[in-house]
Amino acid sequence: ENVDGVDDGAIETELLSGGHSNVTIGVRIGDRELVVRRPPVTAFLPTANDVHREYRFYAALGDSDVPTPRAFAFCGDDTVIGAPFYVMERLHGVVPHEVDALDGVQSEDAVALCQRFVEVLAAIHDVDALTT
């Protein structure tokens, strides 16, 4: 009810990443793909695993030129899933946690990726933190 366009269809989940940092869970409801971020199940530090802070950053950058997933809702009620969490749109792409993820990248694609990286850094630096 807090995320527009989500129906009452079957829910499929997929662990995208987890461990000592915040857990990322892919959620599919019908054709809709979302991500839920929550602190790790093991002991966590509220300041290090502050998903509310993450949510606020994504929400604040939503209207900027910084490419970010749309943040839909935050829930601070631990009784819902056992920890605070937020829901955002799922974006697909390569996340190069491992060097192998970039195997086969052509040089012109690598140049384009580097140029885009610099453009995004510039967009981040153009954000007025006092008004965002």
N, C-alpha and C positions, 0 to 999 in steps of 0.2 A: 504493500500500500504506500510505501515511501519512495518507490522507484516507478516512474511513469512507464507504461508500455509493458509491464510484466503481468502475465496472466496467471491463472491457477494451474498451469500445465505441470507435467512431471519435472522434477528438479534433478539434474545430473551435476556431480561435482568432480573436480580433478585437482589434486595437489600440484600446484605449479612450482612452488618452492617453499621450503620450510627448514627449520633448524634453529640456530641461535638467534637469528634475526626474525623480523615479523614474517608470519606465514601468509602465503599468497595462494588463494583457492579460486580456481576457475569454476564458474557456475553457469550452467545452461538451463534456461527455462524456455521451452519451445525453440524459437529461432533467436532468442535474445541471449547474448553472451555478456556476462558480468564478471567482476573480480571482487572477492571479499578479502580484506586485509585485517589481520588480527595479530596480537602478540603471540609468541611461541607458547606451546602448552606447558613447557618446563618453566622454571622460575624466570621471571623477567624483571627488568628495572623499568619502572614507569617513565623515567626520563629518557632511557635509551630506546624503549619500544613504544613510544608515544604515538599511537595510531590517530589520536585526535589531532595532533600537530600535523601529521601527514595529510589528513583529510583537509585541514584548514589551508595548507599550502596548495593542494590541488584545486580546491574550491576558489581560492583567491586568484590563481593563475588561469582559471577557466575563460576569462574574457580578455586575456592578454595574447600576444603573438607567440608565447611559449607553447610548443605543442605538448599538451598533457591530456591524459584521459579525463573525461567528465566525471567529477565526483558527485554522486547522487545523494547519499545519506550517511550520517554517522549515528551510531548507537553506543552510548556509554553505559547501558544497563547490562552488567555482567550476567544477569540471569537468563538472557536471551540465548547466547551460545557459549557462555562461560568466560567471556572476556569482552572488553570493548572492541568494536570493529567498525569498518566503513565499507560502503559499496561504491564501486566505480565501474565505468565501462571497460570492456576488455579490448585492448588493441593488440594486434598480432605483429610479430616481427622477430628478428634475430636478437637475442640477448647474449652477447659473447662472454658468458661466464668462463667458458673453456676456449682455449686457443683453437681447437678443432672446429668450433662453430664458424670460423671464418675461412676454413679450407675451401678452396675453389673460387674465392672471390677474385674477380678479374680486376686488373689494375685500374681501369676506368671507373669501376664501381667503388673501389677503395678511395679513389680521389673524390668522387661524389659524396661518399660517406663522410670523409674528412671535412669537405666544404660545408656540408649540412651541419656537422658537429659545431663548427665555428659559427655558423649562422644562428644556431640555437643558443650557444653561449652568449652571443651578442644580444639576442632577444631577452635572455635572462637578465643581463646587465641593463637593459632598457626599462625593466619594470621599476616603477616608482614604489618602493617598499613602504613609503609613508601613506600612500593612498590606496594600496592594494590590500 
